[in-house]
Amino acid sequence: MIEQLVSQIEARFAELSQQITDPEVIGDRTRYAEVRREYSHLEPAAKFAEEWRRATDDEAGARELLEEDEDPEVREMLVRAREEIERLEEEIRLAMVERDPNDDKNVIVEIQGGAGGEEAGLWAGDVYRMLTKYAERRGFSTEPLEVGDGKYTFAIKGDGAFSIFKFEGGTHRVQRVPATESQGRIHTSTCTVAVLPEAEDVDIHIDQNDLQIDVYRSGGPGGQSVNTTDSAVRITHKPTGVQVAMQDEKSQLQNREKAMRVLRARLYERALAEQQAELAADRRSQVGTGERAEKIRTYNYGERRVTDHRIKLTQHNLDEVLEGQLEEFSGALQADEKRRALEAQAVGDAP
């Protein structure tokens, strides 16, 4: 099974490597972008596949040597090769887990103070600065959309932005002594972060089989007949029930074309509204209520500690994290997501 997967990876990566230097592909901006994207996605798996080939060669060589002479060093070499093969097979499977379709998109981030009053608003500003600095470290561009009054909305643009920043969605909790606290007491405050894939224009594809088209004679005021031919057109989009009728033109073809333009515009508006409703629901599920007990990550100033509660990872480098050094958390969260997806895939494939 793994041999077949490795062969498929090698064949496809070789094909992409050829295409990425093909002048014809380079000249087609859309196709070149698609090839580059797939190439970068497959590159880690191709690297592991190459290492797997070497490890299997080492394992085969060690087995041949052991058939001639039971050498302890060769036996140890065989054990190491088999352990490396097992590790690489896991890495290959993880690298080939199906990606989130939103991973390549730009994102819109909304940060808002939660529990903790004025201190929560100040903490929201700190998290805003942390995430914008992290975006810059990763080579993304940021665009402020709404900043002020404890609420920060901004866009992060760049290939793969959502794949990294989606893990920042949720409640961020801080434990520290506020600047306004005269007695030095530690307060716990929160801010909520929503990370949404940026909505793209909705392309409307209308299946002709979904249309019911009726033609009839145009009628003037008071039922007066203005046309003796069946030039009026009524188009019904059966899946949604949206209906458009046109009779202003004398030609049935012209009325049909106008009706289709109006139908397409109405379906576009409907799809856009549905898309926005889904994003709003996604935002609510990420943000929660902002209560102190709800958290994805805690930032403890006294101990200079940052803990991500989803993966039980703690780092004692608070200052660096607040300066945007979130790579270790992102990497661990991405690995955890892939392992969960792989486990779900294995369950789905089970008989």
N, C-alpha and C positions, 0 to 999 in steps of 0.2 A: 504493500500500500504506500509506504513512505517512498519507495523507489520510484513509483509511478508519479507521485507528487513532485519529487525532486526533478524528474525528467521534464515534467510540464513547466516547472519554474524555469529551468535552464533554457528550454526551447523558446518560451515566451520572452524571457529577458534578452536572449540573443536577437530575437526579432525586433524588440524595442530598441536595442543598442544600434541596430542597423538603421532603423527608421529615424532615430534622433539625429543622425548625421546625413540623412538623405536630403539633397537640395530641394526636391519636390515637396517633401514634408515641411521643411524649414520655411518654404515660401508660402505655405498655407497656415496662417497664424492660428486659426481655430484648431486645426488638426495637430499642429506642433505643440500647442498647449496641452491637448489631451494626451499626446504621447509622452511628453515630459512628466505630466502628473502620474500616469500609470508607471512610468519608469522609476520615479522616486518612490512610489508605493511598493514596487516589487523589489527594489534594490536590496533592502535588508534581508528578505527571504532568499534572494540569489546569493548573497554573501554567505548565509548559513548553509545553503545547498552546496556551495563550493567547499566549505569546511567539512561538511558531512562526507563528501566524496573522499577527501583526504583521510578522514578518520576511519572510513570503511576500508580504505587501502591499507592503513596501518594495522587495522584489526586482522585483515586477511593475511598480511605479511607475518604478523606475530603468530597466527595459527599455523602457518606453514613451518616456521622455525620450531615451534613446539612439537610438531610431528617428528622432527629430526632429533631434537634434544630438549629434554625437560629442564630448561634453564630458568631459575627463579626470577631473573631480571626480565626475561622475555614474558614470563607469566604475568609479572607486574605491568609490563607494557600492554599486554592483551586486556587486562582489567581496566587500565586507564583509557584505552581506545574504546572499550565498550561503554564506559561511563560517559565519555565525550560524545559518542554516537547517540546515547539516550538523551543527553542534554540538548544536542543540536536538533534532534527530532521534535522535542518540545518547542524549541525556539522557532522552528520552521512552521509548525502548526499554529503557533501564536501569531507569527508574522502574516499568515494567510487567512486569519479570521476576517470575516466580512466587515468592512468599515461602516460606520454610521454615515448614511447618505448626506448628512449635514456637515460632516467634518471639514470639508474643503471651503465652507462658506465663511464670509465675514460675519462678525457678531455685533449685536447691540447689547451693551451692559447697562443695567440700571442698579444703582446703589442708593439705599435710603436708610436713615437712622431708624433703629428699632426700639427696644426697651432701654431706658437709661436717660431719657430726657436730653438736656443739652449735650451731655457727654457722648451720647449715641450719635448725635449729629457730627461732633468732632471726629469720632471714630470712623464714621462714613467717609469723611474727607481723607483720613489716613489710608483707608482701604482703596479709595479712588487713586491716590498717588502711588500706592504699592502696585496696583494692577496696570496703571499706565506705564510705570517704569519697567515692569515685567514685559509688557508688550514691546517696548523699545528694545529691551535686551534680546528679544526673540526676533527682531527685525521687522515687526509690524508697525503700521502707522495708526495713530489714534486721531479721532475727530470728536471734540466736545459737542454735544447736542443740547444739553441743558445742565448747567452747573450752578448750584446755590441753594440756600435754605435747607441744607442737610440732604439734598437729593442731587445725585450725579448720574447723568445719562450720557453715554459716549459710545462711539463706534470703534471697533478694532478691525482694521482691514489688512488682508494678506492671506495667501493660500494656506489653508489648514488652521486658521485662527480658531474656529469653533472646536476643533479636535483638542486644543490645549485649554481654552478658557471655559469650556463647558463644566469643568470640574470646580470652578470657583462659585457656581450657583448655589445659594443656600444662606444660612445664617452664620456670620462670622462673629465670634464672641471675644471680647477683650476684658482682661482683669488687670486693672492698674489704678494708681492714685491720680484722680483728675487734677488738673492745674488749679481748679477752683476749690479743691478740698483742703481746708485749713488744718484739719486734725490728722491728716495723713492716712485716712482710711481707704482701703482698697474697694473700688466699685466694680461691678460687673455690668457691662453694657453690650449691646449688639447692634449690628447693622445687617440688612438683608441685601443679597446680591442676586439679581436675575440675569442670566446669560441666554440670549435668544439668537438663533441663526437669523441673519438679516433676510427679510422677505424679499424675494425676487419677483419680477413681473410674472404674472400667471399667464402662461401660454394656453390659449383655449383651442383644444382639438375637438371638433364636432364630428362624431361618427354619423354618417348619412343614414345608417340603419336606425338611429335614435330619433329621426325626424319623421313627423307626419305632415305631409304637405297637401293642403286642400286648395283647389282653385274654384272660383265662382265669379259671377258677373258683378262688376262694379255697380254701386248704386249711388245716385245723387241725393240731394235733400228731398225729404218727403217720399222716399222710395222711387224717385225718378230714375229711370235707367239712363246711364250716361255712356254705356258701352254694351254692345250686343255680343261681345266675345267674353270668354272666361279669362279675364286678365287679372282679376284680383287674386291675391295669394295670402293664405294663412299658414304659418309654419308653427308647429307645436313640437317642443323638445320634450319627448316622452319621459325621460328619467327625472326631469325637474318640474314638468308641467308648465314651463315658461312658454308663453304664446305671443306671437307677433303677427299682425295683419297689415298688409299694404295694398292700397288700391289707387293711389294717386297717379301712377303712370299708366299710359295706354297699353304698354307692352307687359305681358306676363313675366318675361325674363327680367325686365327692369324692376318690377315690383318684387320679384323673388330676390334679386341681388340686394335691394334696399332692406328687405325683411331679414336677410341673413346678416347684414351689417348690424342691424339693431339687435338681433338675437345674440350675436357674438358679443356685443357690448354688454348686454344684460347678464349673460353667463359669466363674462369676465368679472363684472361687479360682484356677482354672487360668490364666485370662487374666491375672490379677494377677501370678502367678508368672512367666509368660512376659514380661510387661512389665518386671518387676524384673530378669530375666535380661538383657534387652536393654539396660537402663540400666547394668547392671554391665559388660557388654561395651563399651558406649560409654565408660564411665569408664576401663576398662583401656586403650582405644585412645588416649584423651586424655593420660593420665598418663604412659604409657611406664614406663621404669625409674627415672627421676630422675637418671640419670648426667649428669655435667658436659657431655658432648658433645651431649646432647639438650637443645635449648632452642628456645623460640619467641621469647624476648626476653632481652636481656642488659642489666643495669644496672651501669654502670661508675662507681664513686664517684670514682676519681682524675681522670677526665676529665669528670665530671658528665654522662655520656652515657647515653642509652637507645636501644637498637637493636632493632627488630622484624625478625627474620630472615626472616619469611614474605613481607614486602613490601619488604624492604631500605630501611626508613625509619629514619633516625637523628635524634634530637632532643637538644639540649644543654641540657635543662631538668630534670635529675634531681630536684631538690628539689620542683619543682612537680608532677612526675609522681607522686612518692611521697605528695604531698598529695591525690592523686586526680584530677589533671588529665590524664585519658586520652582526652579527646574527639578529639584529632587522630589518635591511633592507631586508635580505634574507627571514625572516619569513613573513614579510608584502607582499613581492613580490610573494611568494609561495601561500599565501592566496588569493591574487588578481587573480593569474593565475587559481586557482581552482574555484573561483567564476565565472570567465569568461567562463570557460569550462562548469560549471553547467548551466549557462544561455544559452550557445550555445546548450547544450544537451536538455534543456527544449524546445527551439525553434524547434529543430529537431524532438522531440517527439510530438509536437503539431499537431493536425489533419489539 
